[in-house]
Amino acid sequence: MNYSLRTLLLIGVAAEIAIFAISYAMGPSIEEAFRYSARFSGRLSAFVFLFTFYQFARDYPQPVKENTGLRNWLTTFAVLHVIHWGFLATNVYLNNIPLEAVKIAGGALGYLMIVAAPFYLHKLSLKFQLPYFYYVSLVMILTYVARAKGDFEGAEPSWFHFAMLGLFFGACAFFGFWIFKKSRKELASEP
């Protein structure tokens, strides 16, 4: 799906506004509204990322720099994830949630890579583009592992966390196999 960047951003930002409005209506307090907003915004980001990863695998070995549609989705994902970070940071602040340095370091690197991707990923060779998708997937997987274990204050483990873990593991395996198969086919066709 090749939508313009403007269209993707309008839809994405409208979805984030709707998430906050619904969360505000659901929550008995502003603290709960931001807790729900962070949760549902994170889920939106996860699905947008998986779709972006799918496009990368589908179009492999076409580099990101030649794929405007993929770059638009990377940019949309970055913007949505920055909005998610705002909800998450506000949730942590308002609800006095303790933070762990190890988790912050891994997550911070993930956020840095996500925000930098629309500006720099297309300048890297394919062998450096693929690790971006797997590292961001790893950060998301570890987030859902922590949620499934009950390590997130204010969020009980649910079937959804296990479903997302299955979806991420399945996507990483399938996309990796798909890319590997295409790489072998390309090597075999070279003179």
Summary of the structure (lengths in Angstrom):
residues: 191
radius of gyration: 17.6
end to end distance: 33.4
largest distance: 66.5
contacts: 545
relative contact order: 0.12
helix: 84%
strand: 0%
